[in-house]
Amino acid sequence: MQQICKDRVVVVTGAARGIGREYALEFARQGAKVVVNDLGGRSDGSGAASEPAMEVVAEIEALGGEAVASFDDVADWDGAHRMIRTAVDRFGGLDVLVNNAGILRDRTLANMSEDDWDAVIRVHLRGTFAPSRHAAAYWRDESKAGRQRAARLINTSSSSGLYGNPGQANYGAAKAGVATMSIIAAQELGRYGVTVNAIYPTAMSRMTEALFAANHFKHVEAAPEGFNQLDPSNVAPLVAWLGSEASGDITGRVFGVRGGRIVVAEGWHAGPRIEKAGRWDAAELGALIPALVRQATPNAEVSGEIPRV
């Protein structure tokens, strides 16, 4: 089997369970050396345990690969720095950072507490920024020292952040921020040999099982017999490829992955418009704005599909 990430050094956050575990295992199968980062907390962010990350390290070693566990909090500034240094000190460098760690505290806006908001924003948005910032500084310094790496930063957005999903204002806001941050980072880091992309996966995990139970994802079609479209392992091949040197021409993009389907999300762009040579009077807009909105493409559903009208 061709190993497309042979000897590359990869950090995966939230790598002990679900999709993150599948990333870590796939990178190992593809020949990478993996830092398995996971605080070991519950899906709401509470608690901590070292055993889940250690179990994934053991799985990788059983495959004949190399791995080390990291129990650092992704949203802690010093912890994020230690995580990056773990890769450099243990394996001699860093080629790929996959920001995957996350929590959920779903509430409608009228019922959401300040702590529900802050905790989710902290883990998803700050927890993507902090490791990325330390990795970016490392890659910048390597480039300036004449040791530019074919580096890859892969972030995790969500259909809730791109298209919206009731009950997830905190999570959706964070994931929208991750998508935009990824596009900006791609523009900034290309000079150092770094590509930056994001994915929004649809797969079954302890974070999403309640959403599937509530039938929030209505567009998961029937799959061929024996193929589970919601198996988190389906997401891993794209992430491994984006982490390889072969993906060097792809940056600033957001990919959706579900089962055997891969889509490229198309971001906000200017649509229909009205214009006059001067300032509008508020009263006159009543006859114009409704018609303007009718010309615009409807907002996508959480599946990413445009609703039929």
N, C-alpha and C positions, 0 to 999 in steps of 0.2 A: 504493500500500500504506500502511495506517495504521501509523505508527510509535509504539508504545505507550511508548517510553522516550526520546522526543525530548528532546535536550539534557540528559538526566540524566548524571551523572558516576559511573562504575562502576569499581571495582577488582576484578579477578579474579585470585586467586592460583593458581599452577600452571596458567597459561593458555596455555602454549606447545604442549601436545600433548593428544591425547585429548579427554576431556570438557571440560576447561578451555578448550581452543582453541575448541570449539564454542560455549561460553558467550560468549567474547569476540566471536566473529564474529556471533552472534545479537544480542547487545546492540548491536553496531555497526549491523547491519541495521535494528534498531528505533530508531536515531537517537541512541544514547548515545555519549558520549566515554569511552574505555576506557583504563585503566591495565592493561597486560598484564604481570603479575608472574610471573616464573619464574626460579629459580636456574639452571635448565638442567642439572640433575644426572641421574644414572641412576635407574632405578626403585628401587634399594636405598638411595638418598640420597647416593651417592658422586659426586664430580666436580662440575663447574660449567661452563656455557658461555652466552654471550650470544646466539648466533645463533638458537636456537629462538624466543625471545621477539621478537627483531627481525623474524623471518619473519612472525609473526602480525601485528605492527604494519604491515608492508608489505602484507599481505593486506587489512587493514582500510582502509588508505589507498587501495588499489586499488578498494575498494568505494565510495570517496568519503567515508569516515568519518575520525574523528580518534582517534588513539591514541598512547600513549607507553609505552616499555618500562621495566620495573623489574626489577632483578636481585637485589633484597634477599632475604635469608633470612627466611622468615615466622616462624621461631622465635627470631630474634634481636630483642631488645627495641628497640634503636635502629633496626635495619633495618625492623622493622614500622612504627615511627613515620615513618621516611623514606618508606615506601610510601604511607602516608596523606597525608603532606605533599606528595608528588608530585602527587596528585590535586588537592589544594587549590591548590597553587602554579601548576600548569599549566592547570587547567581552572576554577578559581575556587570549588571546593567539593567535596563528596562526598555522593552520594545513596545509593549501593549498595556494599556489600562482600560479595563472594562468596568464602568460604573453601573452596578446593578442593584446595590443594596436599597431596600425600601421597607416601608411600613404602611399600614392603612388605619385610619380612624374615620370611617365614613359616617357622616351626619348631614342632614339637610342644613342649609345656611341658617335657618331660624333656630336650630337646635345645637349648632356647633359651638363648642367652648373655645376659649382663647388657647387652652393647652392643646386641644385637638388640632387647631390650626398651626400653632408653633411647632409642635412635634413633627408633623408631616412635612412642613416646609423645611425644617432643620435637616431631617434625614435625606430627603430627596434632592433638595436644591443646594443647600450648604454641603450636603454629603456627596454631591457631584462636584461642586466647585473646589472644595478643599483638596481632595486627591488630585484633581485635574491641575490645579495651580502648582502643586509641588512637582508633579510629573512634567508640566510644561517648563518649569524653571530648570529642571534637570536636562530636558531635551535641548533647551536654548543654550545652556552652558556647554553641553556636548558639541553642539553645532559650532559654537564660537571657538571651541578648542580644536576644531578640525576633525571631529569624530561624529559627524552627523549620522543619526540612525534613521532607518526607515520606520519611524514610530507611528503608532496608531492609537487614537483615543476614541473609544466607542461608548456612547452614553445611552441611557434608557429613558425614553419618553413613554407615552401611553396614548391610546385612543381617547381616553378621558381628557387628556391635555390638548389634543389636537382638535377633537370634535365635540367634546363635552359629554358629561354623564351626570344626571341628577344624583345628589348625595355625595359628590366628590369634589366640592369646590376647593378644598385644601389640596388634595392630591392632583386634581386637574391643573390648578394654578402652578404647582411645582413642576409638573411634567411639561406644561407649555413653556415654562421658563427654561427647562433643560433643552428642549428642542431649539429655542432661539439661541441659547448660550452655545450650543453645538455649532450653529451656523456662524456665529461671530468668532468662535475659537478657530474654526477652519480658516477663516480669513486672516486671522492673526498668526497662526502657527505654521502655515505652509512654508514660510521662509526657513524654518528649522527642520524641514523634512517630515513634518507631522501631518497626517490626515485626521480629520475629525468627522465622525458620522454618528447618527443616533438610530435606534430601532424602537418600534413600538410593537411588542409581541402580544399575541393572543394565545394563551396556553393555560392549562389547569395547574394551579399551585395553591398553597394554603392561603395566599393573598387573594386569589381570584375565585375560589370555589363558591363563596357566598354570592358573587356577582352572577356566576353561571346558574346557580340555584334560583336566583331571582329573575332569570331569563333576560338579562341585560344584553346578551349577545345573541340576537335572533337570526343572524345571517351566517351561522355556522352550518354549512350544507352537509348533507349526508356524504360520508367518505367511503372509498372502496373497502370492502370487507377486510378486516385485519389491520386497517390503518387508522390510528387514533389521531385525529386532527389536533386534539388539544394536548397531546403529549409534549411536555416542555423540551424534550430532546430534539424536536423538529426545528427549534429556533437556532440551535447551536451551530449547524454548518455555516450559515450566513455570517454569524459573529466570528467564527474561526477564519473564514475567508477574508472578512474585513480586517482581521488582525494580521493577515499574512502580507508579505512583500508584494504579492500579486495585485493587491488592491490600491496601488499607489496613485492611480488616476481618479479615484473616487473620493470626494471630500465635500463636506457641507450638505450632505443628504440625510433624509430621514426615511427609513425603510419600515414597512409593515410586514410582519411575518405571522402566518397562521397555517399550520399544517404544511402542505406542499406549495403554498402560495406566498410569493414575495411581491410587494408593491412598493413603488416609490411615491411617497406623499408629496403633494404639491401644495406649497404654502400660500399664505395670504398674498393676494395681488389686487391691484386696483381694478374695479369692475365698472359698471355703467356710471355715468356722471352727468351732472348738469353744471352749467357755468354761466356767469354773467360778468360784465365788466364793471364790477362794483360790489358793494356790500348788500347782502340779501336783507329783506325785511322779513322778520319772523312770520308774520301773518301770511305772506305769499307762499311760504314753503308748504303749507297744508295742501295745496293743489298739485304739488310737484313730487314730494318725497314718496308717497305711496306708489306712484307710477314708477319712480326710479327703483324702488325696492322690488317691484314685480319683475323688472328686467334682469335683476341679479340672480345668479345661481343660488338655490337654497343652501343653507348650511347643511353639511353632511351629518348623517346619523353617527352614533358611536361606532358603528361598523366601518365608517369611512365612506359608505355608499351615499350617493345623493338621493334623497327621497323622491319618489314619483309623485307628481302633482296632477 
